[in-house]
Amino acid sequence: MEKTKIGFIGCGKITQVAHVPCFLEIAKKAKITGIYDLNQKTAQKLNKDLSLKASIYSSPRDLLASGIQGVVISTPNTSHYSLTMQALKAAGIHVLVEKPMAVNLKQADMMIETARKKKLVLQVNQTLRFSPVHNKIKAMINSGKIGKIVHVRCLRAGGNTPDKEWAPGSTWFVQKKFRGGLIMDIGVHMADLLGWLVGKAKSIYSINSIMIHSNNVPDNVTAIFEFANGATGVLELSWTIPCGGGLLEIYGSKGTIRIGFSEKSKLELASKNKMYKAVKIGAEKTSQSWFVDSINGVKGNPSLGEVGRHALIYCMAIEKSGRTGKPVVPNL
Ligand SMILES: NC(=O)c1ccc[n+]([C@@H]2O[C@H](COP(=O)([O-])OP(=O)(O)OC[C@H]3O[C@@H](n4cnc5c(N)ncnc54)[C@H](O)[C@@H]3O)[C@@H](O)[C@H]2O)c1
């Protein structure tokens, strides 16, 4: 079979550390043929540093017309919608777009509808959905191993904002006008994870505060989830905890699952004491591999636009509750 031709729009940090390595892993079935970044030097650097030999284009239009089948969009949040629509609508190209898929529901709905009408893949890079450890947890919950879920706790914390640590100088991460901030950055992953593992949330109450950083976006978030199945949950997000922290605890009527996010790995099925902990686990299919298989119509690969839509709705509920001081019903 011919290799699927892939292009990148946005050649920043996530493209460098995740997308390129993951596509290189599946070089038997996919090839990165073209790249574009608003900053040409960033595209040139990516090509050189990772020995890509991709063509560098000077506009998204030229890249999209270059014969690629799929495009990966990894740009600041506010540009996801227009670039995705350009790829789907004008160029008829399958899209893997970074999270958050869009910055409002209208945009998300338009993207999903356009992909559906054009029969194209629209996948949102909600990466936790592809992580082996979280898939293992999901399978354990589904199999009834921990019984009925009663409560969930999730903490994800770091000591600084992404423009200082993750991608130095990328100040859009902390600017309202780019819809940066802790909620859209990390909350979008963790809220999606809770909804996926526990069930639909029927109410979210959140306290969002600016504790240390002088940007206009919250650097601390504590959100309380009430799930439709009666379970409760607490989601804690922070950019102000220097030692960092990551924890997911799921309490069920028959057992508990506990993992730390630094232990990226596998679950030890220590059922004796009904406590399931993280240890090493093998890799499963990556988001990038899933995308290529979806383009090629491999069975069992549904389009993941809806997943991104739900994640966005949860983020918007967390933001709104923080603003109003009232619980918000997520409009799923
Ligand atoms: N799935 C994940 O786990 C994960 C992790 C980190 C970041 N992300 C997401 O990926 C996206 C990019 O994040 P990043 O860490 O690479 O940021 P970054 O700032 O390192 O890179 C963004 C790149 O986009 C380029 N750019 C800006 N506007 C553009 C446009 N209109 N067209 C083309 N290029 C443009 C910039 O020049 C820059 O090189 C964000 O949406 C972020 O939320 C996802």
The ligand as an ORCA input file, in Angstrom:
! r2SCAN-3c Opt
* xyz 0 1
  N      -2.213     16.976     23.045
  C      -1.331     17.435     23.913
  O      -1.008     16.766     24.891
  C      -0.732     18.807     23.706
  C       0.421     19.178     24.403
  C       0.940     20.457     24.161
  C       0.298     21.336     23.293
  N      -0.834     20.946     22.653
  C      -1.566     21.840     21.757
  O      -0.847     21.985     20.545
  C      -0.999     23.298     20.034
  C       0.382     23.897     19.803
  O       1.097     23.866     21.028
  P       2.696     23.935     21.066
  O       3.094     23.460     22.421
  O       3.283     23.279     19.882
  O       2.894     25.520     20.980
  P       4.128     26.330     20.369
  O       3.908     27.734     20.752
  O       5.405     25.666     20.757
  O       3.959     26.161     18.789
  C       2.956     26.779     18.047
  C       3.502     27.018     16.646
  O       2.442     27.480     15.820
  C       2.956     28.503     14.973
  N       1.808     29.303     14.529
  C       1.121     30.264     15.200
  N       0.041     30.653     14.484
  C       0.069     29.925     13.327
  C      -0.769     29.863     12.187
  N      -1.865     30.616     12.079
  N      -0.423     29.034     11.178
  C       0.684     28.257     11.280
  N       1.522     28.261     12.332
  C       1.197     29.079     13.347
  C       3.958     29.242     15.832
  O       4.882     29.975     15.046
  C       4.595     28.097     16.606
  O       5.718     27.583     15.938
  C      -1.866     24.038     21.043
  O      -3.209     24.021     20.634
  C      -1.714     23.237     22.320
  O      -2.862     23.315     23.156
  C      -1.349     19.696     22.857
*
